[in-house]
Amino acid sequence: MSAMTTGNSSRADANRRRILDVALAELLRDPDASMDQIARAAGVVRRTVYGHFPSREALISTLVDEAVQALADADAQGRAGVRDPAEAVARSVLAVWQTADRYRLLIALAQRTVTVQGIRERLAPLREAKVALLQRGLDAGVFSSPLPAPALAYVHEQMLFALMEAVNDGLLAAREAGRSATVAVLTAAGVPAARAAELVAEVA
């Protein structure tokens, strides 16, 4: 491959990345943002945006896939090598919360273009890992819940979406939201509130 071809490819990749980053910011600000708005914000002509993404739906689908991957990576990294189920859940939620913008994007888009079912399907591998972790904790007596692990995982997922919306609406301070969300998730799994707060303080 010639240096010129490599340079063109690198520039195209950089353009694509910039469009995605700007689109994320614009869609967080206005979930109905048009391709024209995104192109202007990215400092490119609309044709350039369409050169990378043939439709607004294709652009949004790419952003949703990236958001879900970011959440899955954060979850896996957060609980890697942690044996205690409660600590693993705590580290996972704290790590996932760091990708808050991605969560906010999923919430905003779920209410508009991408269906809630579509997002739920994309989150399935992440949910399966959480079900296994919760089941391990239930079997070990670390967690206690009237719900089976799959239902509890679904509750945790919805709690995080709801708490992110609470931050967006000014009902929960963003600075403390990650710790608060983690304590809430642990208590929902039956961990005593005092122990949950203590554990989060240890790992945060």
C-alpha positions in Angstrom: 0.0 0.0 0.0 1.4 3.4 -1.0 2.1 6.2 1.5 -0.6 8.2 -0.2 -3.2 5.4 0.1 -2.3 4.9 3.7 -2.6 8.7 4.4 -6.0 8.8 2.7 -7.1 5.8 4.7 -5.9 7.3 8.0 -7.6 10.6 7.2 -10.9 8.7 6.4 -10.7 6.8 9.6 -10.0 10.1 11.5 -13.0 11.7 9.8 -15.2 8.7 10.6 -14.1 8.8 14.3 -14.7 12.6 14.5 -18.2 12.2 13.0 -19.1 9.6 15.5 -17.8 11.6 18.4 -19.6 14.7 17.3 -22.7 12.7 16.6 -22.7 11.4 20.1 -22.4 14.9 21.6 -25.1 16.3 19.2 -27.5 13.4 19.9 -27.1 13.8 23.6 -27.9 17.5 23.2 -30.7 16.8 20.8 -31.8 13.2 20.1 -33.6 14.4 17.0 -30.4 16.0 15.5 -30.3 15.7 11.7 -27.5 14.6 9.5 -27.1 18.3 8.5 -26.7 19.3 12.1 -24.1 16.6 12.7 -22.2 17.5 9.6 -22.1 21.2 10.5 -21.0 20.4 14.1 -18.3 18.1 12.7 -17.1 20.8 10.3 -17.7 18.6 7.2 -20.2 18.7 4.3 -23.2 16.4 4.5 -21.8 14.3 1.6 -18.8 13.4 3.8 -21.1 12.1 6.6 -23.1 10.1 4.1 -19.9 8.7 2.6 -19.3 7.0 6.0 -22.9 6.3 7.0 -25.5 5.8 4.2 -28.3 6.9 6.5 -29.1 8.4 9.9 -30.2 5.0 11.0 -26.8 3.5 10.1 -25.0 6.2 12.1 -27.2 5.7 15.1 -26.9 1.9 14.9 -23.1 2.3 14.9 -23.3 4.6 18.0 -25.6 2.2 19.8 -23.3 -0.8 19.0 -20.3 1.2 20.3 -22.2 2.2 23.4 -23.1 -1.4 24.2 -19.5 -2.5 23.6 -18.3 0.2 25.9 -20.6 -1.0 28.6 -19.7 -4.7 28.1 -15.9 -3.8 28.2 -16.4 -1.8 31.4 -18.4 -4.6 33.0 -15.8 -7.2 32.1 -12.8 -5.1 33.2 -14.5 -4.1 36.4 -15.1 -7.6 37.7 -12.1 -9.3 36.2 -10.3 -11.5 38.7 -12.7 -10.7 41.6 -14.0 -13.7 43.4 -16.5 -12.2 45.8 -19.9 -11.8 44.0 -20.8 -8.6 45.9 -17.5 -7.0 45.2 -17.7 -8.0 41.6 -21.1 -6.4 41.2 -19.8 -3.3 43.0 -16.8 -3.0 40.7 -18.8 -3.7 37.6 -21.5 -1.0 38.4 -18.8 1.6 39.2 -16.9 0.8 36.0 -20.1 0.9 33.9 -21.1 4.2 35.4 -17.9 5.7 34.0 -19.4 5.2 30.5 -22.4 7.4 31.6 -22.6 9.3 28.3 -23.2 6.0 26.5 -26.0 5.1 28.9 -27.5 8.6 28.3 -27.4 8.0 24.6 -29.2 4.7 24.9 -31.9 6.3 27.0 -32.4 9.2 24.6 -32.5 7.0 21.5 -34.7 4.3 23.2 -37.3 7.0 23.4 -37.0 7.9 19.8 -35.3 6.1 16.9 -34.0 2.8 18.3 -36.6 0.6 19.9 -36.3 -0.4 23.5 -36.4 -4.0 22.3 -33.5 -3.4 19.9 -31.4 -2.1 22.7 -32.5 -4.9 25.0 -31.3 -7.4 22.4 -27.9 -5.8 22.1 -27.5 -5.8 25.8 -28.2 -9.6 26.0 -24.5 -10.8 26.3 -23.9 -8.3 29.1 -27.1 -9.4 30.9 -26.1 -13.1 30.6 -22.8 -12.3 32.3 -24.7 -10.5 35.1 -27.2 -13.4 35.5 -24.3 -15.8 36.0 -22.7 -13.5 38.6 -25.9 -13.0 40.5 -26.7 -16.7 40.4 -23.3 -17.4 41.9 -24.0 -14.8 44.7 -27.5 -16.3 45.4 -26.1 -19.8 45.6 -23.4 -18.6 48.0 -25.9 -16.7 50.2 -24.1 -13.4 49.4 -27.3 -12.2 47.8 -30.8 -12.7 48.9 -33.8 -12.0 46.7 -37.3 -13.3 46.0 -36.4 -12.9 42.3 -34.5 -15.5 40.3 -31.2 -14.3 38.9 -32.5 -13.5 35.4 -35.3 -11.2 36.7 -32.9 -9.6 39.2 -30.4 -8.8 36.4 -33.3 -7.2 34.5 -34.2 -5.1 37.6 -30.6 -4.0 37.9 -30.4 -3.0 34.3 -33.6 -0.9 34.6 -32.4 0.7 37.8 -29.3 2.0 36.1 -31.3 3.4 33.3 -33.7 5.1 35.8 -30.9 6.5 37.9 -29.2 7.9 34.9 -32.5 9.7 34.0 -32.6 10.9 37.6 -29.2 12.5 37.1 -30.3 14.0 33.8 -33.4 15.5 35.6 -31.3 17.0 38.4 -32.8 14.6 41.1 -29.4 13.0 41.8 -26.1 14.7 42.0 -23.8 13.5 39.2 -20.7 13.6 41.4 -22.1 11.0 43.8 -24.3 9.2 41.4 -22.0 6.3 40.7 -21.6 5.3 44.3 -25.3 5.8 45.0 -26.2 3.7 42.1 -23.9 0.9 43.2 -25.2 0.9 46.7 -28.8 0.8 45.3 -28.0 -2.2 43.0 -26.3 -4.1 45.9 -29.2 -3.5 48.3 -31.7 -4.6 45.5 -29.7 -7.9 45.5 -30.3 -8.2 49.3 -27.0 -6.9 50.6 -27.6 -5.0 53.8 -27.4 -1.2 53.2 -24.6 -0.6 55.7 -22.5 -3.4 54.2 -23.2 -2.2 50.7 -22.1 1.3 51.5 -19.0 0.0 53.2 -18.1 -2.2 50.3 -18.6 0.6 47.8 -16.4 2.9 49.9 -13.7 0.3 49.9 -13.6 -0.3 46.1 -14.6 3.1 44.7 
